[in-house]
Amino acid sequence: WGRVETKGIEAAYEPISLKVNTIDIFGAGIEVVVSEDGRVNLIEMFASMAEKSEGAEGGEETEMPPIEVGALNFHECSSAYTDRTLTPPYTLALDQVDGAVKGVSSTATAGAKIGIEGPVRSGGMVKIDGEMDLFDPKRLTDLTINARQVKMPPVTPMSVRYIGHPIDEGKVDITLKYEITNSDLVGSNKFVTDGLALGDKVEGEGMVNLPFKLGVSLLTDKNGLITLEFPIEGNLDDPAFGLGNAISSAATEITSELIKSPFKLLGKLGGGSGDEDLGFVEFEAGSAELEVTATDRLSTLAAGAEQRPELILVVEGAWDEAADTASLKEIALEAQMGGQQASRELFESMYREIASGDALETLRAQNMTADESTGEQVLDETAYYRDLQAALIEAQPIDMAAVQALGGARAEAVRSYMVDTAGIDSGRVRVEEPVAMEEGEGEDDWVRCRLDIDTGG
């Protein structure tokens, strides 16, 4: 303690009461400790003063006498906030704390008005405003806590414990709004980080197994800011509810959902609905040309990627052996026709060049059918034409190298569109080795090339 000055003291003995106009505290050191079970030392102190106690005689219950303090003023005080619900415990130290708590009363229904602020020792500023029943905070609390430009590296022991990464750089603005009515808590939390950079993963650490570096990149906008907002509700008398755990669980859930569906986030940032998964591009079998639907999807993805400059788009080309081979054979047949109009006569001529002398007659015989009116054998022209065409397509020589080359060409088409048309920096688009498309992955006659994201770290 430095010194304390009081003004306007009124005290009575029968009945006992105490009224003080002002209490000015200079240079005091105030320690706020949240214990392992979530109890706050100062709140517990005030609450215990308000509890009923057994009388000295006859077992009668007596209530705390009326206490009123007009204003409790703090001048150049210091404060340390220690949260022991976290492992390891986290301490936030404030210097030059100034402010006031006005209207302190053990009998009034309204809470005391609070307005306190001070600089954080490691950098930044904290301000607390609102009202609270200091003698029964669970009955009435309405506080807004604002922290600005608080340096984040000091919380590294806590970040290593929870996410397995140290915090190398970054500052955070925090806005917390909590309302408590008869133990029911309704709160909102907003965290805005600036320049957050995680260090390398610490082996064996981290309570949550998620790629948090990827999560940071997904959340970081083009100005280097991360904004997280989420509500919180619960009952303080519920032993299963803990404020610190509820906040960390909500933040982890948000990050987890983003990591699971990053392309939905990018789609929403790019002006889409946010419901569509932009994590793939489809090509027509046998082709490496982007369809209009594909370019529309890529344009939306590029717009979203512009909002997340730390992300790298990974393009994995693909081919479908069956679908691509069939389509390439059709394309080869068209080329062999040399622009001639498809007809039965043309196909018969081409078929004679690849088949034995009586093969054509055999094929005709296979497509003879009885006329419904006369019963005579006639040629089913449609079936015959179809079988001729199918035989010519099947005879086209397509090797596997040509099929696999489509995978690389498709990846290059995506890369080219993103860089040359959509304007994404070339260093942010990486092409992987093409792969065979997994069975059942795409639609019939369409080949799906998968996209992924990376942080480059």
Secondary structure, 3 states (H helix, E strand, C coil): CCEEEEEEEEEECCCCEEEEEEEEEECCEEEEEECCCCCEHHHHHHHHHHCCEECCCCCCEECCCCEEEEEEEEEEEEEEEEECCCCCCEEEEEEEEEEEEEEEECCCCCCEEEEEEEEECCCCEEEEEEEECCCCCCCEEEEEEEEEEEECHHHHHHHHHHHCCCEEEEEEEEEEEEEEECCEEEEEEEEEEEEEEECCCCCCCCCCCCCHHHHHHHHCCCCCEEEEEEEEEEECCCCCCCHHHHHHHHHHHHHHHHHHCHHHHHHHHCCCCCCCCCCEEEEECCCCCCCHHHHHHHHHHHHHHHCCCCCEEEEEEEECHHHHHHHHHHHHHHHHHCCCCCCHHHHHHHHHHHCCCCHHHHHHHHCEEECCCCCCEEECHHHHHHHHHHHHHHCCCCCHHHHHHHHHHHHHHHHHHHHHHCCCCHHHEEEEEEEECCCCCCCCCEEEEEEEEECCC
